[in-house]
Amino acid sequence: MWIQVEFNPDLALRDISFFENWERKTEECIPKTLEIWKTYEFLKKWQRNYYLLDDEPIPLIKTEGNQILSRPYAAIQILEATHFNMNWQIWTRWKYKVLEIFDIKNPEIHFEWFQSIKNNII
């Protein structure tokens, strides 16, 4: 018996096209449009641990899989978490709130080592 747990300093979701092609659930993908202060749910396979910080956002990034990651799409705050069993697999369901949305084509840096530049942490 084994337990797979990951510790993630960012939230990496798939492009919405994975949902449209029936490859992923909608909660496993970045929504087509993000809105500031709106709360969204996401779903990740296995047990995931994310930073639950009141005063420090984490980056929302897009993944193509195999650790191919984009620049941050948004600064988010994780609100709550639930680990559960679905079809004999462990999943993590979370809620996150969007704090700021970025233009990924803009070369401005928003996070360094997963810390927000805007909050003058660095």
N, C-alpha and C positions, 0 to 999 in steps of 0.2 A: 504494500500500500504506500502511496506517495501523496504529498500535498504540493501543488504548484501555486506559489504566491509570487507576485511581482510587485515591486515598489516603483512607482512611476512619478517623476517630478513634473510631468506634463501630461496633457490629455491628447492622445493621438487617435483620431477617428478617420474613417474612410470617406472618400468622395461620395456624394449622394448617388452617383451613377452606379455604384455597387448595389444600392437598394433598387434602383430602377431596372437593373439587370437580374434581379432576384438572387444576388449573391450574398447579401447581408440584410439584416433587419434595419429598419429606418433609424433606430436608436444607436446603431453602430456607425452612423454616418454624420458628417457635418451637415446641418440643414442648408437648403438652398439659400436662404436669407437668414442672417443673424440679426437680432435686435438687441440694443443695449438695454440692460436691466431685465431682460426677459429670462425666464428660467426654462431650461431644457433638460430632458432625461437622456442618459446614454447607457449603453450596455456593452460590457466587455467580457469575453470568455476568461475563465479562471478567476482566482481571487486577486484582486488588485488593491493596492494601497496607494492613496494619493494624499498630498498635503491638504489638510483641513485648517487653513489659516484665515483668521478674521481680517488681517491687515495686509496680506500679501497675495496677489493674484498668481496664477500659474498660466502658462501658455496653452492655448488650444491650437493643435497642429494637425495637418493631414498626413496620413500614412498610406503608402502604396503596399505595405507589407514588407517583411524582411528588413525592418528598421530603415526603410527609405522614407525620410521625413521631410516635410516642408518647413518653411519659415512660419512663425506664429501668425495665425489668422485673427486671434483675439486674446485678450486677457480675461480669464474667468476665475470664479470662486466656486469651489466645490461646497455644496450645501449639506448633502447627506448621502449615506451609502447603505446598501443592503447586499449581502452575499446570499445566494440561494441556489437550490438544485433544480435544474430543468433538463429533463430527459437524461438523467444520470450524469450530467456535467455541471460543474460549479460555474456560476456566472456572478458578475458584479453589476448591480444597477445603481446608478448615481444620479443626482440632480446637480446641475451647475447653473450659475448665473453669469451672463455676459456683462463684463464691466467696461470693456473698450474693444472696438473693432479696428483692425489694422488693414492697410493696403499692402498686400504681400509683394507687390511690384515696387514699392517704395523701399529704398535701401536702408532706411532708418532702423536702428537697432532698438528693440523694445525690451528684450531680456538678455541677460548675460549670465551664464551658468544657472539658468532657471530662476534668476532673481530679476525682479522688475527694475528697469532703469528709471522709470518714471517716479517711483517711490524713493529714489535716492538711497537705495540700500547699498549700492556699490560705491 
